[in-house]
Amino acid sequence: MTDTSVIEYEMGYRADEFGNVLNGSFSGEKSPYRCEGIAPNHWRISLAGKTILLDIQVSEKPPRKLGLFVLPVLQVRFHIKHSDEDQQAQFFDRFFKYFHKGGG
């Protein structure tokens, strides 16, 4: 995988909620991942004590309105760095388990 690969998703989070989940148990003490804040709404994910896997940047989009419900929309961009397909699959498996559990 090259440094220019980008994967994008829209998620039902606000930027602050997303950051809280990402910096919480997703990348906590028992996690194989470490999260480093680079700038507001920009994080770098690496394997504990190893190579950088990817950068994540988010931006809030206009909310979706479904009747009386107003849902946040967050554009999430994953900039793949130095990782192979197995590392990416493991990362995204954990990522989606944690973020779906969090209500996104």
C-alpha positions in Angstrom: 0.0 0.0 0.0 1.4 3.4 -0.9 1.4 6.6 1.2 -1.2 8.2 -1.1 -4.1 5.7 -0.4 -7.2 7.4 1.1 -10.3 5.8 2.4 -13.3 7.9 3.3 -16.5 7.3 5.3 -19.4 9.4 6.6 -20.2 8.6 10.2 -23.0 9.7 12.6 -20.7 11.5 15.1 -19.6 15.0 16.0 -15.9 15.6 15.8 -15.5 15.8 19.6 -17.4 12.5 20.1 -15.2 10.9 17.5 -12.0 12.1 19.2 -13.2 10.8 22.6 -13.8 7.3 21.3 -10.6 7.3 19.3 -8.6 8.4 22.3 -10.5 6.3 24.7 -10.3 2.5 25.0 -9.9 2.1 21.2 -6.3 3.2 21.7 -6.0 2.7 25.4 -3.6 0.7 27.5 -4.8 -2.7 26.4 -5.0 -1.7 22.7 -2.3 -2.6 20.2 -2.9 0.9 18.7 -1.6 4.3 19.9 -3.2 7.6 18.9 -1.3 10.9 18.7 -3.1 14.2 18.2 -1.5 16.1 15.3 -3.8 19.0 15.0 -7.5 19.7 15.8 -9.5 16.9 14.2 -6.3 15.1 13.0 -4.8 12.0 14.6 -1.9 9.6 13.8 -2.4 5.9 14.5 0.5 3.5 15.0 1.0 0.1 16.4 2.3 0.3 19.9 6.0 1.1 19.7 6.1 0.4 15.9 5.5 1.9 12.6 2.8 4.5 11.7 -0.2 2.9 10.1 -2.4 5.8 9.1 -3.6 9.4 9.7 -7.2 10.2 10.4 -8.7 13.6 9.6 -12.4 14.5 10.2 -14.6 17.4 9.2 -18.2 18.1 10.2 -20.7 18.3 7.4 -24.3 19.7 7.6 -26.5 17.4 9.7 -29.1 15.1 8.2 -32.7 15.8 9.1 -35.1 12.9 9.3 -38.4 14.2 10.4 -37.8 15.5 13.9 -34.4 13.9 14.2 -31.3 15.8 13.4 -28.2 13.5 13.0 -24.6 14.7 12.9 -22.5 13.8 9.8 -18.8 13.5 10.0 -16.5 13.0 7.0 -13.7 10.7 8.1 -10.6 10.4 5.9 -8.0 7.6 6.6 -4.7 8.4 4.9 -2.9 5.0 4.8 0.8 5.1 5.5 3.0 2.1 6.1 0.7 -0.9 6.5 0.0 -4.1 4.7 -3.5 -5.5 3.9 -3.6 -7.6 7.1 -2.7 -4.7 9.3 -5.4 -2.6 7.6 -8.0 -5.3 7.9 -7.2 -5.7 11.7 -7.3 -1.9 12.2 -10.7 -1.5 10.4 -12.2 -4.5 12.1 -11.4 -3.0 15.5 -12.3 0.5 14.4 -15.8 -0.4 13.3 -16.5 -2.6 16.3 -15.6 0.3 18.7 -17.3 3.0 16.7 -20.5 1.1 16.1 -20.6 0.2 19.8 -20.2 3.9 20.6 -23.4 4.7 18.7 -21.9 6.0 15.4 
